[in-house]
């Protein structure tokens, strides 16, 4: 950390072992961290919880997106 300034976090730096924090998880389906928190609070989104840290796996985000799909009427 040069000059006492924190380095900017990228999605890769917020990903730990393939799991994503709220900010990084929100960038994947292009939503907000608040929406991810709401989905987790309602248990509509699967997460990995270690202590107080909540992380999300990309496969779980993919599963949520697939389950939210609404097919067109033909």
N, C-alpha and C positions, 0 to 999 in steps of 0.2 A: 504494500500500500504506500505508494510514493506520496510524500507531503501530507500524510495523515488522511488522505482521501480514500474512501472505499472504492474498490473496483466495481464497475457496472456489472450487474448480473445478467447473464444470457440464459436462454432456455437450457442450454447444456450445463451451466453451472448450478442451476436449480434442480436439475435431474440427478437423483442419487440412486445408483444401481438400477437404472432403467425406470425408476418411479419419479413422478413429477409432483411438485408442490402445487398449491392452489393457483398461483400465477402462471406457471408453465402449463398446468392442465387446462386452464382457461384459453390459452392461445391455440390449442389444438382444435377444438370445435368452434373457435372464434366466438367465444362468449366472455363473460366477466368472471373474475374470481368470486364475486358475491354469488353469482348463479351457481357456480361449482359448490360453494359452501352450503347453499340452500338445498341442492340436490343431495349432498352428503348428509345434511341434518335430517332430511326426509327419508334417508336410506334408499334413495332411488339410484345412487351411484355407489359402486363398490370401491372401497379404499383399503389401504394398508395403514394400520395405526401402530406406531411404536412409541410408547410413552405418550407425550402430548403431540408428537409429530404425525400429521396425516399426509399420506402420499397416495398418488393415483397411478396405476399402471395403464399404459397406452392400450393394452388389450381390453381392459375394463371400460375405457372411454369408447373404444370401437364398439363394444357390445352394447353400451348405452345408446350410442348413436343409431346402431342397427335396430334396436328395440323401439326407438322413437320414430322410426320411418313410417310415413303415411303414404300408402299407394294411391295413385290416381284412379279415378273412376273412369271406366271406358265405356 
